[in-house]
């Protein structure tokens, strides 16, 4: 049960600090408040985050949002799912679900809040700290054995000096600030050094565990450095990520569409706000589209496509079709699904052959199923005549989940016809996996990894991806054996023949199974639509297609079943 209350004072978000000293002072105050509550009541907050610390009048810190708090008892960790905000949860809690939540874990969350604000909001001209935000605060993995997400390795590496480099910090921050961070870092590091490590020191480890058992030692560290007189007064909050994005050569006029450039760091890996809140899994895949570059279309609710403002203004010409189509996911049979995609490929091939125009935005929303089960390709607002040479700009058009791996992996790649054909393949595979009944293990998270993963490239200043899609062509995801165990041979045949061509097309001399003749043949095969249409026609003519395998949302139904059985789903924000 939540108990809302009205505070008698108004406060600013922590990211709006007026100076680095005010930032540290406000966090110091909340550490003190948390320590008092814990000493008097034995209660842990368990959700220390950037939005739960406010700066009140006079620069004092205020800790709010205690709806995840709990009194420490032997039963505190009776379940494997965790509470808190993923980006700021202690590394040990993320790494080992089921770990007893202790006071030092909340203290570690305070440190992550502080260091996050150093990376993002303390001005650093080089921008190298900001580029590490994704790796430190959002990385996670799926543990198939425990059916849960885990992470924290990169946070622990922060204490090891991988990201908290003193030399770099001294070049960006005042000495007192750096020494404050390093003193805190040393104690958290000591708690993570195992006894068998050559860096283990029993006395140091014992001292750090003792210091972090209450707030007094941490407060003493803050007070020691905050009393120094080298703190500047003119280093107010400066959003390194947002400001650098504004300077990008492609000019993100619709930066708001990028959700304050990913709201709380680049949420490319974790897409929602809390680790363990009640939340239905069907939203998992769509919500990750919030993190795609703003030049990409998104096929989910509450999204705004502002394509007319990019690079150069262009006009949209809406028109009314004389037929009404159904969304692809509402196919009446797997044969109808494949037929509709086959028709869209044929239509695209005819347009390309006659005009040289590429669609460049193939997705589950741009292919409709019309009367008679035929496919119709719509939404041509990203189309463009094919040109030779490199791309004019390094941001890409399309829908992230279905964009070609080459386009995502190497911004600036010249867009070719085979990239649109590859998008057709990803549309087919996505809809088969999600909407054709199957019992593939860890389906949701494998799809998430393949279709939504991306990372920030600080060199090109762009989001890149596609590596997992290449793994699909190699069979490391959704292997032929897995598919044959779930689907009819003809459907698997289309997928296998299709991806074999892309596997060969992506092969080079460094690839283990590289064959120059096969690569050339596949590139020729993918230069027009005829070969792909022939593959569809070959298998659509078979007699093993069922007539009763209509679209069925495996992810949504799986989540409903978990909800009915009372099982909690570990989710990310």
C-alpha positions as CSV (number, residue, x, y, z in Angstrom):
1,X,0.0,0.0,0.0
2,X,1.3,3.4,-0.9
3,X,0.9,6.4,1.4
4,X,1.1,9.7,-0.6
5,X,2.1,12.8,1.3
6,X,2.6,16.5,0.6
7,X,5.9,18.0,1.5
8,X,6.0,21.5,3.0
9,X,8.9,22.5,0.8
10,X,9.6,22.5,-2.9
11,X,12.9,21.1,-4.1
12,X,14.9,20.7,-7.3
13,X,16.0,17.5,-9.0
14,X,19.5,16.4,-8.1
15,X,20.7,17.0,-11.7
16,X,19.9,20.7,-11.3
17,X,22.7,21.3,-8.8
18,X,24.2,24.8,-8.8
19,X,27.7,23.6,-8.0
20,X,29.6,20.3,-7.5
21,X,29.8,21.2,-3.8
22,X,26.0,21.4,-3.6
23,X,25.7,18.1,-5.4
24,X,28.0,16.4,-2.8
25,X,26.4,18.2,0.1
26,X,22.9,17.1,-0.9
27,X,24.0,13.5,-1.2
28,X,25.8,13.7,2.1
29,X,22.6,15.0,3.8
30,X,20.6,12.1,2.4
31,X,23.2,9.6,3.6
32,X,22.8,11.1,7.1
33,X,19.1,10.9,6.9
34,X,19.1,7.3,5.8
35,X,21.6,6.4,8.5
36,X,19.4,7.9,11.2
37,X,16.3,6.0,10.0
38,X,18.3,2.8,9.9
39,X,19.7,3.2,13.4
40,X,16.4,4.0,14.9
41,X,14.1,1.6,13.0
42,X,16.3,-0.9,11.1
43,X,14.6,0.1,7.9
44,X,16.5,0.2,4.5
45,X,15.4,2.5,1.7
46,X,16.3,0.0,-1.1
47,X,15.6,2.5,-4.0
48,X,18.3,5.2,-3.7
49,X,18.3,6.8,-7.2
50,X,18.8,10.0,-9.0
51,X,15.1,10.9,-8.8
52,X,14.7,10.1,-5.1
53,X,17.2,12.7,-3.9
54,X,16.1,16.3,-4.1
55,X,17.8,19.6,-3.4
56,X,15.7,21.6,-1.0
57,X,16.1,25.3,0.0
58,X,19.6,26.1,1.2
59,X,21.2,23.3,-0.8
60,X,20.1,20.7,1.7
61,X,19.5,17.1,0.4
62,X,16.2,15.4,0.9
63,X,15.6,11.6,0.5
64,X,12.1,10.7,-0.8
65,X,10.1,7.9,-2.3
66,X,10.4,5.2,0.4
67,X,7.8,2.9,-1.1
68,X,10.4,0.1,-1.6
69,X,11.7,0.3,2.0
70,X,11.7,-2.7,4.2
71,X,12.7,-3.6,7.8
72,X,15.8,-5.8,7.8
73,X,14.9,-9.4,8.9
74,X,16.2,-12.8,8.0
75,X,13.4,-13.0,5.5
76,X,14.4,-9.8,3.7
77,X,15.6,-11.7,0.6
78,X,13.1,-14.5,0.5
79,X,12.7,-14.0,-3.3
80,X,15.2,-13.8,-6.2
81,X,13.8,-10.6,-7.7
82,X,15.1,-7.3,-6.5
83,X,13.7,-3.9,-5.8
84,X,15.3,-0.6,-6.7
85,X,16.4,1.3,-9.8
86,X,18.7,-0.9,-12.0
87,X,21.2,1.9,-12.8
88,X,21.9,2.6,-9.1
89,X,21.4,-0.8,-7.4
90,X,24.5,-2.3,-5.8
91,X,26.6,-4.5,-7.9
92,X,26.3,-7.5,-5.6
93,X,22.5,-7.3,-5.6
94,X,22.4,-7.3,-9.4
95,X,25.1,-10.0,-9.7
96,X,23.6,-12.4,-7.2
97,X,19.8,-12.2,-7.0
98,X,18.7,-13.4,-3.6
99,X,21.5,-11.7,-1.8
100,X,20.5,-10.3,1.6
101,X,20.1,-6.5,1.2
102,X,22.3,-4.8,3.7
103,X,22.9,-1.2,4.7
104,X,26.2,-1.1,2.7
105,X,24.2,-1.8,-0.4
106,X,22.2,1.3,0.0
107,X,25.5,3.2,0.7
108,X,26.8,1.8,-2.6
109,X,23.7,3.1,-4.3
110,X,24.5,6.6,-3.0
111,X,27.9,6.3,-4.6
112,X,26.5,5.3,-7.9
113,X,24.1,8.2,-7.9
114,X,27.1,10.5,-7.2
115,X,29.4,9.0,-9.8
116,X,26.6,8.9,-12.4
117,X,26.1,12.7,-11.9
118,X,29.9,13.2,-12.2
119,X,29.9,11.3,-15.5
120,X,26.8,13.0,-17.0
121,X,26.4,16.4,-15.3
122,X,29.8,17.6,-14.3
123,X,31.3,19.3,-17.3
124,X,34.1,17.2,-18.9
125,X,35.2,18.5,-22.3
126,X,36.6,15.2,-23.5
127,X,33.3,13.4,-23.0
128,X,35.0,10.1,-22.2
129,X,33.3,9.8,-18.9
130,X,29.8,10.2,-20.5
131,X,30.6,7.6,-23.1
132,X,31.0,5.0,-20.3
133,X,27.5,5.5,-18.8
134,X,25.8,2.8,-20.9
135,X,28.4,0.2,-20.0
136,X,28.5,1.0,-16.3
137,X,24.8,1.5,-15.5
138,X,22.7,-0.4,-18.0
139,X,24.5,-3.6,-18.9
140,X,22.7,-6.8,-17.9
141,X,22.5,-10.5,-18.9
142,X,19.9,-13.2,-18.8
143,X,20.5,-16.1,-16.4
144,X,18.6,-19.0,-18.0
145,X,19.2,-21.2,-15.0
146,X,17.6,-18.8,-12.5
147,X,15.2,-17.2,-15.1
148,X,16.3,-13.7,-14.1
149,X,18.4,-10.8,-15.2
150,X,21.7,-10.2,-13.5
151,X,24.4,-7.6,-13.9
152,X,26.7,-5.4,-11.8
153,X,30.0,-6.6,-13.3
154,X,30.7,-3.2,-14.8
155,X,29.7,-1.4,-11.6
156,X,32.1,-3.5,-9.7
157,X,34.8,-2.8,-12.3
158,X,34.2,0.9,-11.5
159,X,35.7,0.3,-8.1
160,X,38.6,-1.5,-9.7
161,X,39.7,1.7,-11.6
162,X,38.4,0.7,-15.1
163,X,36.3,3.8,-15.2
164,X,37.2,5.7,-12.1
165,X,40.6,6.7,-13.5
166,X,42.3,9.3,-11.1
167,X,44.4,10.9,-13.8
168,X,41.3,11.6,-15.9
169,X,39.3,12.8,-12.9
170,X,42.0,15.2,-11.8
171,X,41.8,16.7,-15.3
172,X,38.1,17.3,-15.0
173,X,37.3,18.0,-11.3
174,X,38.6,19.9,-8.3
175,X,41.1,17.9,-6.2
176,X,38.8,17.7,-3.2
177,X,36.0,16.2,-5.3
178,X,38.4,13.6,-6.8
179,X,39.8,12.6,-3.4
180,X,36.2,12.3,-2.1
181,X,35.4,9.9,-4.9
182,X,38.6,7.9,-4.5
183,X,38.2,7.5,-0.7
184,X,34.7,6.1,-1.2
185,X,35.8,4.0,-4.1
186,X,38.6,2.4,-2.0
187,X,36.1,1.1,0.7
188,X,33.6,-0.3,-1.8
189,X,36.5,-2.0,-3.7
190,X,37.7,-3.7,-0.5
191,X,34.3,-5.3,0.0
192,X,34.4,-6.9,-3.5
193,X,38.0,-8.3,-3.3
194,X,37.7,-12.1,-2.7
195,X,40.0,-13.8,-0.2
196,X,41.7,-15.8,-2.9
197,X,42.7,-12.6,-4.9
198,X,46.3,-11.4,-4.8
199,X,44.9,-8.0,-4.0
200,X,43.1,-9.2,-0.9
201,X,44.1,-7.6,2.4
202,X,42.2,-8.9,5.4
203,X,42.8,-5.8,7.6
204,X,41.6,-3.4,4.8
205,X,38.6,-5.6,3.9
206,X,37.5,-5.8,7.6
207,X,38.0,-2.1,8.1
208,X,35.8,-1.3,5.0
209,X,33.0,-3.7,6.0
210,X,33.0,-2.0,9.4
211,X,33.0,1.5,8.0
212,X,30.1,0.7,5.6
213,X,28.0,-1.0,8.3
214,X,26.6,2.5,9.3
215,X,26.7,6.0,7.9
216,X,29.2,7.6,10.3
217,X,32.3,6.7,8.4
218,X,30.9,7.8,5.0
219,X,29.7,11.1,6.5
220,X,33.2,11.7,7.9
221,X,34.7,11.2,4.4
222,X,32.2,13.7,3.0
223,X,32.8,16.3,5.8
224,X,36.6,15.9,5.4
225,X,36.6,17.0,1.8
226,X,33.7,19.4,1.8
227,X,35.4,21.7,4.3
228,X,38.3,22.3,1.8
229,X,38.3,25.7,0.1
230,X,39.0,24.6,-3.5
231,X,35.4,23.9,-4.5
232,X,34.4,26.1,-7.4
233,X,31.1,28.0,-7.3
234,X,30.5,28.3,-11.1
235,X,30.4,24.6,-12.1
236,X,26.6,24.2,-12.3
237,X,25.0,21.1,-13.9
238,X,25.9,20.6,-17.5
239,X,24.4,17.7,-19.4
240,X,27.4,16.2,-21.3
241,X,25.3,13.8,-23.3
242,X,22.6,16.2,-24.3
243,X,24.9,19.0,-25.1
244,X,27.2,16.7,-27.2
245,X,24.2,15.4,-29.0
246,X,23.1,18.9,-30.0
247,X,26.5,19.4,-31.6
248,X,26.3,16.3,-33.7
249,X,26.6,17.0,-37.4
250,X,23.2,15.7,-38.2
251,X,21.5,18.2,-35.9
252,X,18.8,16.4,-33.9
253,X,16.1,19.0,-34.1
254,X,13.6,16.6,-32.5
255,X,15.9,15.7,-29.6
256,X,12.8,15.5,-27.4
257,X,11.7,12.5,-29.3
258,X,14.8,10.8,-28.0
259,X,13.4,11.1,-24.5
260,X,15.9,13.6,-23.1
261,X,18.5,11.4,-24.9
262,X,17.4,8.4,-23.0
263,X,16.1,10.0,-19.8
264,X,18.4,8.2,-17.4
265,X,21.4,7.4,-19.5
266,X,21.2,5.4,-22.7
267,X,18.7,2.7,-21.8
268,X,19.7,0.5,-24.7
269,X,20.1,-2.5,-22.6
270,X,17.5,-1.9,-19.9
271,X,14.4,-0.2,-21.2
272,X,12.2,0.4,-18.2
273,X,12.6,2.2,-14.9
274,X,12.5,-0.3,-12.1
275,X,14.0,-3.7,-11.7
276,X,11.3,-5.5,-9.8
277,X,8.0,-3.7,-10.2
278,X,4.8,-5.5,-11.4
279,X,5.0,-5.1,-15.1
280,X,3.7,-7.2,-18.0
281,X,6.3,-8.7,-20.3
282,X,4.4,-8.0,-23.5
283,X,5.7,-4.4,-23.2
284,X,9.3,-5.6,-23.1
285,X,10.2,-5.6,-26.7
286,X,8.2,-2.5,-27.8
287,X,9.5,-0.4,-25.0
288,X,13.1,-0.9,-26.1
289,X,12.2,1.1,-29.2
290,X,12.3,4.2,-27.0
291,X,16.0,4.1,-27.2
292,X,16.5,4.0,-31.0
293,X,18.0,7.0,-32.8
294,X,15.3,9.5,-33.5
295,X,15.6,9.1,-37.3
296,X,14.1,5.6,-36.8
297,X,10.5,4.8,-37.0
298,X,8.9,3.0,-34.0
299,X,6.0,0.6,-34.1
300,X,4.6,1.2,-30.6
301,X,2.1,3.5,-28.9
302,X,3.0,7.0,-27.7
303,X,5.7,7.4,-30.2
304,X,6.0,10.4,-32.5
305,X,7.7,10.2,-35.9
306,X,9.2,13.6,-36.8
307,X,10.8,12.5,-40.0
308,X,9.8,15.7,-41.9
309,X,12.4,17.7,-39.9
310,X,15.5,15.7,-40.5
311,X,18.5,16.7,-42.6
312,X,16.4,18.7,-45.0
313,X,12.7,19.5,-44.8
314,X,10.5,17.4,-47.0
315,X,6.8,17.1,-47.6
316,X,4.6,14.2,-46.7
317,X,1.9,13.3,-49.1
318,X,-0.9,11.3,-47.4
319,X,-3.3,9.3,-49.5
320,X,-6.3,7.0,-49.0
321,X,-6.1,3.4,-50.1
322,X,-9.1,1.8,-51.7
323,X,-8.8,-1.3,-49.5
324,X,-8.5,-1.9,-45.8
325,X,-5.7,-4.1,-44.6
326,X,-5.0,-6.0,-41.4
327,X,-1.8,-5.8,-39.4
328,X,0.7,-8.5,-40.1
329,X,0.5,-10.0,-36.6
330,X,-3.2,-10.8,-37.2
331,X,-2.4,-13.4,-39.9
332,X,-4.9,-16.2,-40.2
333,X,-2.2,-18.8,-40.9
334,X,1.6,-19.0,-41.2
335,X,1.1,-19.5,-44.9
336,X,-0.8,-16.2,-45.1
337,X,2.1,-14.5,-43.2
338,X,4.6,-15.7,-45.7
339,X,2.4,-15.0,-48.7
340,X,1.9,-11.4,-47.6
341,X,5.7,-10.8,-47.1
342,X,6.3,-12.5,-50.5
343,X,3.9,-10.1,-52.1
344,X,5.6,-7.1,-50.5
345,X,9.0,-8.3,-51.7
346,X,7.6,-8.6,-55.2
347,X,6.0,-5.1,-55.0
348,X,9.3,-3.6,-53.7
349,X,11.3,-5.4,-56.4
350,X,9.0,-4.0,-59.2
351,X,9.3,-0.5,-57.8
352,X,13.1,-0.7,-57.6
353,X,13.4,-2.2,-61.1
354,X,11.3,0.5,-62.6
355,X,12.4,3.6,-60.6
356,X,15.5,2.7,-58.6
357,X,13.7,3.7,-55.4
358,X,14.4,1.9,-52.1
359,X,11.8,1.7,-49.3
360,X,14.3,1.9,-46.4
361,X,11.6,1.3,-43.7
362,X,10.5,-2.3,-43.8
363,X,8.7,-3.3,-40.6
364,X,5.7,-5.1,-39.1
365,X,3.7,-1.9,-39.5
366,X,4.5,-1.2,-43.2
367,X,3.2,-4.5,-44.6
368,X,-0.5,-5.1,-44.4
369,X,-2.6,-8.1,-45.2
370,X,-5.5,-7.2,-47.6
371,X,-8.5,-9.2,-48.8
372,X,-7.5,-12.6,-50.2
373,X,-4.4,-12.8,-48.0
374,X,-2.3,-10.7,-50.3
375,X,0.4,-8.4,-48.9
376,X,0.6,-4.6,-49.4
377,X,3.7,-2.5,-48.8
378,X,2.9,1.0,-47.5
379,X,4.5,3.9,-45.7
380,X,7.0,5.1,-48.2
381,X,8.0,8.4,-46.4
382,X,11.6,7.2,-46.0
383,X,12.0,6.0,-49.6
384,X,14.9,7.3,-51.7
385,X,16.5,6.7,-55.1
386,X,19.5,4.3,-54.8
387,X,22.8,6.0,-55.3
388,X,26.3,4.7,-55.4
389,X,29.0,5.7,-52.9
390,X,28.7,6.3,-49.2
391,X,25.8,7.7,-47.3
392,X,25.5,11.5,-47.0
393,X,25.1,11.2,-43.3
394,X,25.8,8.7,-40.6
395,X,22.4,8.5,-39.0
396,X,20.1,5.9,-40.4
397,X,16.5,5.7,-41.4
398,X,14.2,2.7,-40.7
399,X,12.7,0.7,-37.8
400,X,15.5,-0.4,-35.5
401,X,14.3,-3.9,-34.9
402,X,14.2,-4.7,-38.7
403,X,17.0,-2.6,-40.1
404,X,19.9,-4.5,-41.8
405,X,22.8,-5.5,-39.6
406,X,25.3,-3.6,-41.9
407,X,23.4,-0.4,-41.6
408,X,23.3,-0.6,-37.8
409,X,26.9,-1.8,-37.4
410,X,28.5,0.7,-39.7
411,X,26.8,4.1,-39.8
412,X,27.6,5.7,-43.2
413,X,27.2,2.4,-45.1
414,X,25.6,3.1,-48.5
415,X,22.1,1.7,-48.5
416,X,21.5,-1.0,-51.1
417,X,18.6,-3.2,-52.3
418,X,19.9,-6.2,-50.3
419,X,19.5,-4.2,-47.1
420,X,15.8,-3.9,-47.7
421,X,15.6,-7.6,-48.5
422,X,17.4,-8.3,-45.2
423,X,14.7,-6.2,-43.4
424,X,12.1,-8.4,-45.0
425,X,13.9,-11.4,-43.4
426,X,13.9,-9.8,-40.0
427,X,10.2,-9.0,-40.3
428,X,9.5,-12.6,-41.2
429,X,11.6,-14.1,-38.4
430,X,10.3,-11.7,-35.8
431,X,6.6,-12.5,-36.6
432,X,7.3,-16.2,-36.8
433,X,9.0,-16.2,-33.4
434,X,6.5,-14.0,-31.6
435,X,3.2,-14.8,-33.3
436,X,3.4,-18.4,-34.3
437,X,2.9,-20.8,-31.4
438,X,6.1,-22.2,-30.1
439,X,7.9,-23.2,-26.9
440,X,11.4,-22.0,-27.6
441,X,13.3,-21.4,-24.3
442,X,13.9,-17.8,-23.2
443,X,12.1,-16.5,-26.3
444,X,11.5,-13.1,-25.0
445,X,15.0,-12.3,-24.0
446,X,16.6,-13.9,-27.1
447,X,14.3,-11.7,-29.2
448,X,15.2,-8.7,-27.2
449,X,18.9,-9.3,-27.7
450,X,18.6,-9.9,-31.4
451,X,16.2,-7.2,-32.4
452,X,16.7,-4.4,-29.9
453,X,20.3,-4.4,-28.6
454,X,22.5,-1.4,-29.4
455,X,25.4,0.5,-27.9
456,X,26.8,4.0,-28.0
457,X,29.8,4.5,-30.2
458,X,31.7,7.5,-28.8
459,X,33.8,7.7,-31.9
460,X,31.0,8.2,-34.4
461,X,28.7,9.6,-31.8
462,X,25.9,7.3,-32.9
463,X,24.1,4.2,-31.7
464,X,25.3,1.1,-33.4
465,X,24.2,-2.5,-33.3
466,X,23.6,-5.5,-35.7
467,X,26.1,-7.9,-34.2
468,X,23.3,-10.1,-32.8
469,X,21.6,-10.1,-36.1
470,X,24.7,-11.4,-37.7
471,X,24.7,-14.2,-35.1
472,X,21.2,-15.2,-36.4
473,X,22.7,-15.8,-39.8
474,X,25.4,-18.0,-38.3
475,X,22.7,-20.0,-36.4
476,X,23.9,-18.9,-32.9
477,X,20.4,-17.6,-32.3
478,X,17.3,-19.6,-33.4
479,X,19.2,-22.4,-34.9
480,X,17.8,-24.7,-37.6
481,X,17.5,-27.4,-35.1
482,X,15.4,-25.2,-32.7
483,X,13.2,-24.0,-35.6
484,X,12.6,-27.5,-36.9
485,X,11.5,-28.6,-33.4
486,X,8.7,-26.0,-33.4
487,X,7.6,-25.2,-37.0
488,X,6.6,-27.0,-40.2
489,X,9.4,-27.9,-42.6
490,X,8.2,-25.5,-45.4
491,X,8.2,-22.5,-43.0
492,X,11.7,-23.4,-41.7
493,X,12.8,-24.0,-45.3
494,X,12.0,-20.4,-46.2
495,X,13.9,-19.0,-43.2
496,X,16.9,-21.3,-43.7
497,X,17.3,-20.6,-47.4
498,X,16.8,-16.9,-46.8
499,X,19.4,-16.6,-44.0
500,X,21.9,-18.8,-45.9
501,X,22.1,-16.1,-48.5
502,X,22.8,-13.4,-46.0
503,X,25.3,-15.6,-44.1
504,X,27.3,-15.8,-47.4
505,X,26.8,-12.2,-48.3
506,X,28.3,-11.1,-44.9
507,X,31.2,-13.5,-45.1
508,X,34.7,-12.2,-45.7
509,X,38.2,-13.5,-45.7
510,X,38.2,-13.4,-41.9
511,X,35.1,-15.6,-41.6
512,X,35.8,-19.3,-40.8
513,X,33.5,-20.7,-43.5
514,X,34.3,-18.1,-46.2
515,X,33.9,-19.2,-49.8
516,X,34.5,-16.5,-52.4
517,X,32.3,-18.1,-55.0
518,X,29.4,-18.5,-52.6
519,X,29.7,-14.9,-51.4
520,X,29.6,-13.6,-54.9
521,X,26.7,-15.8,-55.8
522,X,24.7,-14.6,-52.7
523,X,25.4,-10.9,-53.4
524,X,24.1,-11.4,-57.0
525,X,21.1,-13.3,-55.6
526,X,20.3,-10.4,-53.3
527,X,20.7,-7.7,-55.9
528,X,17.1,-8.1,-57.1
529,X,13.9,-9.7,-55.8
530,X,13.6,-12.6,-58.2
531,X,15.7,-15.1,-56.2
532,X,13.9,-14.3,-53.0
533,X,10.5,-14.6,-54.6
534,X,11.5,-18.0,-56.1
535,X,12.4,-19.2,-52.5
536,X,9.0,-18.2,-51.3
537,X,7.2,-19.8,-54.2
538,X,9.2,-23.0,-53.8
539,X,8.0,-23.6,-50.3
540,X,4.5,-22.0,-50.5
541,X,3.7,-24.7,-53.1
542,X,4.3,-27.4,-50.5
543,X,1.3,-29.2,-48.9
544,X,2.4,-29.2,-45.2
545,X,1.1,-25.8,-44.4
546,X,-1.4,-25.9,-41.5
547,X,-4.6,-23.9,-41.9
548,X,-5.3,-23.4,-38.2
549,X,-2.1,-21.6,-36.9
550,X,-3.4,-18.1,-36.7
551,X,-1.4,-15.3,-35.1
552,X,-0.8,-15.9,-31.3
553,X,1.2,-13.5,-29.2
554,X,3.6,-15.9,-27.4
555,X,5.1,-13.1,-25.3
556,X,1.8,-11.6,-24.2
557,X,0.2,-15.0,-23.4
558,X,3.2,-16.2,-21.6
559,X,3.1,-13.1,-19.4
560,X,-0.6,-13.6,-18.7
561,X,0.0,-17.1,-17.7
562,X,2.7,-16.1,-15.2
563,X,0.4,-13.4,-13.8
564,X,-2.3,-16.0,-13.3
565,X,0.0,-18.4,-11.6
566,X,1.3,-15.6,-9.3
567,X,4.9,-15.8,-10.5
568,X,6.8,-12.5,-10.5
569,X,8.6,-11.4,-13.6
570,X,12.0,-9.8,-13.1
571,X,12.0,-6.8,-15.4
572,X,14.2,-3.8,-16.2
573,X,13.2,-0.2,-16.6
